[in-house]
Amino acid sequence: MCVVFAWGLAMTLTQSWALFADWWAMSLTMAIGSFVAGSTPAGGGAVAFPVFTKILAVEAHEARTFSLMIQSVGMGMASLYILMRRTPIYQKVIVTVVPGGIAGMTLGALFLHLPFPYPRIFFTCMVAMFGIAYHISHWFLKHEPDALGHRWGSHSPWHFGVAGLIGGILVSQCGSGIDMVSFIVMTLAYGMHERKAIPTSVIIMTLLSLYGFFWFGAIEESIVTEWDYWAVCVPIVAAGAPLGAWFISMVGRKWILTALTLLILGDLVSTLILIDLSAQAGKVMIVLLLLSGSVFAVMLRWRHRERSEPRI
């Protein structure tokens, strides 16, 4: 409520209410995106980025920066809700993923500038193959998650540090991704329970969003038009993301599996519909699908071998 009140006061003092006439579609998009951000291992940017770039004709770098800005509020509120309710999370994962994510986001912002739609293609291929691997694990390999998780060994900080590095690079290009990357490692490789892995991924994405907001706002000083987009979405995400966090805390594992499946299918369909794939992009997509599938197969095999003595 304090966030909404402060936002309303700022909008009134700056006479910015007319912005809704121009950017109401962004508010509508984030009504969905914020709920997704709080209830799944995908940030609101996973919804905002493709819609903004292809339907609303927003430049890719603006959509990325906006995603980080709005997730700082929405997922930040969801994280506060998670912490205030003392929702179980994997603290060791957060401590090891976030430093790698900060390093990856910094390196990506400084040295890597992938043209659109390649960051989105990478995210979609990774998520699609994760969906297949996830259902193989559940229905065929009969891997049941352990609320305590996989044994935490000397190699674990390296695993999650690398996951953070890859996820941070992805965040620097399209505004989200580290939450999904960390969730994949938690569930596929370590057998951690989705009920704890999802809020863990929300907190990870919150911290990277805050860092990204600081980077592009204070270090690069590149935020201009994004302030208008941000202004019309703040009150919506401040309510929507905590609502999503509450929802996922109330449902059973079958509902979580269904929500993840719908999220993956929605991401794949939206990419195929909204993005014009050239012949070269199609080839890249095939390579990424094969690479992601191979990595996830290794994760499943490693988990199958190392399932004993969970100690996390």
C-alpha positions in Angstrom: 0.0 0.0 0.0 2.9 2.4 0.8 4.3 1.8 -2.7 1.0 2.5 -4.4 0.5 5.6 -2.3 3.9 7.0 -3.0 3.4 6.2 -6.7 0.1 8.0 -6.8 1.6 11.0 -5.1 4.4 11.1 -7.5 2.1 10.8 -10.5 0.0 13.7 -9.2 2.9 16.0 -8.5 4.4 15.4 -11.9 1.0 15.5 -13.7 1.7 12.2 -15.3 -1.7 10.6 -15.3 -2.1 11.2 -19.0 0.6 8.6 -19.7 -2.1 5.9 -19.3 -3.7 7.2 -22.5 -0.5 6.3 -24.5 0.7 3.3 -22.6 -2.3 1.5 -21.3 -1.4 -1.6 -23.3 1.8 -1.9 -21.2 -0.3 -1.8 -18.0 -2.5 -4.6 -19.4 0.6 -6.7 -20.3 2.1 -6.4 -16.9 -1.1 -7.4 -15.2 -0.4 -10.8 -16.6 3.4 -10.5 -16.4 3.4 -9.6 -12.7 1.3 -12.6 -11.8 3.6 -14.9 -13.8 6.6 -13.3 -12.1 5.3 -14.1 -8.6 4.0 -17.6 -9.3 6.5 -19.2 -11.7 10.3 -19.3 -12.2 10.0 -16.8 -15.0 10.3 -13.1 -14.4 7.7 -10.6 -15.7 10.2 -9.8 -18.4 9.5 -13.1 -20.0 6.1 -11.8 -20.8 7.0 -8.1 -21.3 10.0 -8.6 -23.6 8.3 -10.4 -26.6 5.1 -8.3 -26.3 6.9 -5.0 -26.1 9.3 -5.7 -28.9 6.9 -7.2 -31.4 3.4 -6.0 -30.7 4.1 -2.6 -29.1 7.2 -1.8 -31.3 9.5 -1.0 -28.4 13.2 -1.2 -29.0 14.8 -4.4 -27.6 17.2 -2.5 -25.3 14.3 -0.5 -23.9 12.2 -3.6 -23.3 15.1 -5.2 -21.5 15.7 -2.2 -19.2 12.0 -1.8 -18.5 11.8 -5.4 -17.6 14.5 -4.9 -15.0 12.9 -1.7 -13.7 9.5 -3.2 -13.3 10.7 -6.5 -11.8 12.5 -4.5 -9.2 9.1 -3.3 -7.9 6.9 -6.3 -8.7 9.2 -9.2 -7.8 10.6 -7.0 -5.0 7.1 -6.9 -3.5 6.7 -10.7 -4.1 10.1 -11.3 -2.4 9.0 -9.2 0.6 5.9 -11.3 0.8 7.9 -14.5 0.7 10.3 -13.4 3.4 7.6 -12.0 5.7 5.7 -15.2 5.5 8.9 -17.1 6.1 8.3 -19.2 3.0 10.9 -22.0 2.8 13.7 -21.1 0.3 17.1 -22.5 -0.6 19.4 -19.9 0.9 22.7 -21.5 -0.3 21.4 -21.4 -3.8 20.7 -17.7 -3.6 24.2 -17.0 -2.0 26.0 -18.8 -4.8 23.8 -17.9 -7.8 23.6 -14.1 -7.3 27.4 -13.3 -7.4 27.7 -15.2 -10.6 24.6 -13.4 -11.9 26.0 -10.0 -11.1 29.3 -10.9 -12.9 27.4 -12.3 -15.9 25.1 -9.3 -16.2 28.1 -6.9 -16.0 30.1 -8.7 -18.6 27.0 -9.0 -20.9 26.2 -5.4 -20.6 29.8 -4.3 -21.3 30.9 -6.7 -24.0 27.9 -8.6 -25.5 25.2 -7.0 -27.6 23.3 -9.8 -29.3 20.8 -8.6 -32.0 17.1 -9.3 -31.5 15.7 -12.0 -31.6 18.7 -14.2 -30.7 18.4 -13.6 -26.9 14.8 -14.5 -27.1 15.5 -17.6 -29.2 18.0 -18.8 -26.7 15.6 -18.4 -23.8 12.8 -20.2 -25.7 15.0 -23.1 -26.7 16.3 -23.6 -23.2 12.7 -23.5 -21.7 11.3 -25.8 -24.3 13.9 -28.5 -23.8 13.6 -28.1 -20.0 9.9 -28.8 -20.4 10.6 -32.0 -22.2 13.4 -33.0 -19.7 11.2 -32.1 -16.8 8.3 -34.3 -17.9 10.7 -37.2 -18.7 12.0 -36.9 -15.1 8.6 -36.8 -13.6 6.7 -39.4 -15.8 9.3 -41.8 -17.0 12.3 -41.7 -14.6 9.9 -41.3 -11.6 12.2 -38.8 -9.9 10.3 -37.4 -7.0 11.5 -34.1 -5.5 12.9 -34.0 -2.0 11.9 -31.0 0.2 15.5 -31.0 1.5 17.0 -31.4 -1.9 20.1 -33.0 -3.3 23.3 -33.5 -1.3 25.3 -30.2 -1.2 28.9 -30.9 -2.0 32.1 -29.1 -2.8 31.0 -29.0 -6.5 27.7 -27.4 -5.8 28.9 -23.7 -5.5 30.5 -24.1 -8.9 27.4 -25.6 -10.5 25.2 -22.7 -9.2 27.9 -20.1 -9.8 28.0 -21.1 -13.5 24.2 -21.1 -13.6 24.3 -17.6 -12.2 26.9 -16.5 -14.8 24.9 -17.8 -17.7 21.7 -16.5 -16.3 23.2 -13.1 -15.7 24.4 -12.8 -19.3 20.9 -13.7 -20.4 19.5 -11.0 -18.1 21.8 -8.4 -19.7 20.3 -9.1 -23.1 16.5 -9.6 -22.5 15.9 -8.6 -18.9 15.1 -12.0 -17.4 16.4 -15.6 -17.4 18.5 -16.2 -14.3 15.5 -17.3 -12.4 14.7 -19.9 -15.0 18.3 -21.1 -15.3 18.7 -21.5 -11.5 15.3 -23.2 -11.3 16.4 -25.7 -14.0 19.6 -26.6 -12.1 17.7 -26.8 -8.8 15.0 -29.2 -10.1 16.7 -31.2 -12.9 20.2 -31.7 -11.4 19.5 -31.4 -7.7 16.0 -32.7 -7.3 14.9 -29.7 -5.2 11.2 -29.3 -4.5 9.4 -26.9 -6.8 7.6 -25.3 -3.8 10.9 -24.1 -2.4 12.6 -23.6 -5.8 10.1 -21.1 -7.2 10.3 -18.6 -4.3 14.1 -19.0 -4.4 14.1 -18.1 -8.1 11.9 -15.1 -7.4 14.3 -13.7 -4.9 17.2 -14.3 -7.2 15.5 -12.5 -10.1 14.6 -9.6 -7.7 18.3 -9.1 -6.7 19.5 -9.2 -10.3 16.7 -6.8 -11.4 17.7 -4.3 -8.7 21.3 -4.6 -9.8 20.3 -4.2 -13.5 18.1 -1.2 -12.6 21.1 0.4 -10.9 23.5 -0.5 -13.7 21.5 1.0 -16.6 20.1 3.9 -14.5 23.2 5.0 -12.5 26.2 3.5 -14.3 25.2 3.7 -18.0 22.6 6.5 -17.4 20.7 5.1 -20.4 17.1 5.2 -19.0 14.9 7.7 -20.8 11.6 6.6 -22.3 11.5 3.6 -20.0 10.5 5.9 -17.1 7.1 6.5 -18.8 6.5 2.8 -19.3 7.5 2.1 -15.7 5.2 4.8 -14.3 2.0 3.2 -15.8 2.9 -0.3 -14.5 4.1 0.2 -10.9 0.7 -0.1 -9.1 -0.2 -3.2 -11.1 2.9 -5.2 -10.5 3.1 -4.1 -6.9 -0.2 -6.1 -6.4 0.1 -8.7 -9.1 3.4 -10.3 -8.2 2.6 -10.8 -4.5 -0.7 -12.2 -5.6 1.1 -14.8 -7.7 3.4 -15.6 -4.8 0.4 -16.2 -2.6 -1.3 -18.4 -5.3 1.7 -20.7 -5.7 2.0 -21.1 -2.0 -1.6 -22.4 -1.8 -1.7 -24.9 -4.6 -0.4 -28.5 -4.7 2.4 -29.9 -6.8 0.1 -31.0 -9.6 -1.0 -27.4 -10.1 2.6 -26.3 -10.1 3.4 -28.9 -12.8 0.4 -27.7 -14.9 1.4 -24.0 -14.5 5.0 -24.7 -15.6 3.7 -26.7 -18.6 1.4 -23.8 -19.6 4.2 -21.3 -19.1 6.5 -23.3 -21.4 3.9 -23.8 -24.1 3.0 -20.1 -23.9 6.6 -19.0 -24.3 7.1 -21.4 -27.3 3.9 -20.3 -29.1 4.5 -16.6 -28.5 8.1 -16.9 -29.9 6.9 -18.7 -33.0 4.1 -16.3 -33.6 5.7 -13.0 -32.6 9.2 -13.4 -33.9 10.0 -13.6 -37.6 12.5 -16.4 -37.9 15.0 -16.1 -40.8 16.7 -19.2 -42.2 19.8 -18.3 -40.1 17.7 -17.9 -37.0 16.1 -21.2 -37.6 19.5 -22.9 -37.8 20.6 -21.3 -34.6 17.4 -22.5 -33.0 18.0 -26.1 -34.0 21.6 -25.9 -32.6 20.4 -24.4 -29.3 17.7 -27.1 -29.0 20.2 -29.8 -29.4 22.7 -28.2 -27.0 20.1 -27.6 -24.4 18.8 -31.1 -24.7 22.3 -32.5 -24.3 23.0 -30.4 -21.2 19.7 -31.4 -19.5 20.3 -35.1 -20.3 23.6 -34.8 -18.4 21.9 -33.2 -15.5 19.3 -36.0 -15.3 22.0 -38.6 -15.5 24.0 -36.9 -12.8 21.0 -36.6 -10.5 20.1 -40.2 -11.0 23.6 -41.2 -9.9 23.8 -38.8 -6.9 20.3 -39.1 -5.4 21.4 -40.5 -2.0 21.8 -38.6 1.3 20.1 -35.3 0.7 21.6 -32.7 3.0 20.8 -29.3 1.7 
